Amino acid sequence: MEKTLRTRIKQRHGTSAYWSSQIDFIPLAGEIIFYDDHKTLTDEFDVVHNLPGLKLGDGVTTVEQLPFLTDDIEQQLLAHINDKDIHLQEGEREN
């Protein structure tokens, strides 16, 4: 028999200061931890890009010791912001 659950899931989130105070907290394997105030990046046009702080628990490592999953995304975004080459959009190639 199939059952449908109608529910909402709330992930753990908090400020960097909050997570820094949770020195003994070990997220469950697969548990997602959000840092509400991780980073913002501003490009040369003063456009602000919000970058969430995101960690994934492994059931063994404390939240402080877990790496941010967003580190690679941040590097890609910084590379894009600093890229001075002009890139054509799909529709522009025809013109």
N, C-alpha and C positions, 0 to 999 in steps of 0.2 A: 504494500500500500504506500503510495507516494503522499508526502505531506509538504505543504508550502509554508514556510515561516516568513511572516512579514515583520521585518525588524530593521533597525539601524545599528550600525556598529560605530562606536566612537573609539578612535585610537588615542593612545597616550600622547599628550603634548604639554609643553611648558616652555618657559624662557630658559636661556642659557644659564642664568643664575640658579633657577630651580634645579635643572639637571646637574649642575655642579655640586649642589647640596645633597644629591642622592648617591653618595659615594659607594654604598653597598648594594645598590639596586642592580639586579641582573634580569634583563628582559628575557622573556621566554623565547624559545627558538621560533623564529618567524614573526615575533611581535615587532610592530613598527613604532618607532619613537620619533616624534616631530619636535624640532626646536622652532618655536614661534618667531624668534628674533635672530635667526642665524646670520644672514648677510643680505645686504643690498649692494648692487653694483650700478654705477652710473656711467653711461657711455658719453662720447664726445658731444652728443646732441642734448645732454642733460636728461636723457631718458633713464628712469630708474628701473632696474631689473631686480625683482625679488627672487632670492634663491633660498628655498627652504632648507633647513637642516634636517636630514633624514638619516636615521640609523636603523639597522635591522638586528634584532636580538638573535643570539645563537644558543641561549640557555646556559652559557658558561661564563661569558665575559661581562664585566660591569659596564654600565651605560657610558661611563667616562672613558673606558678603554676601547669601546667599539669605534671603528672608523666611520666617518660620514660617507654615505653612499653618494652624496652630491659633489664630492671632491672632483670626480672626473667631469661631471656636468659643468662645474664652475670653470675648470680649465678650458673646456670647449667654448663656453660663453665668453670668457676673457679673450680667447683666440679670435672669436668672431668679432667682438667689439674692437679689437686692435687691428683687424684685417682691413687694410686700406685699399685693397683691390676692388674694382667695380665688378659686380656680378649681375649678369642679365637674368631676368625672370623669364619663365617659359614663354609668355606672350611676346616679350621684347625680342626674342631671337628672330621671329618672322619679319620684324620691321628692320 
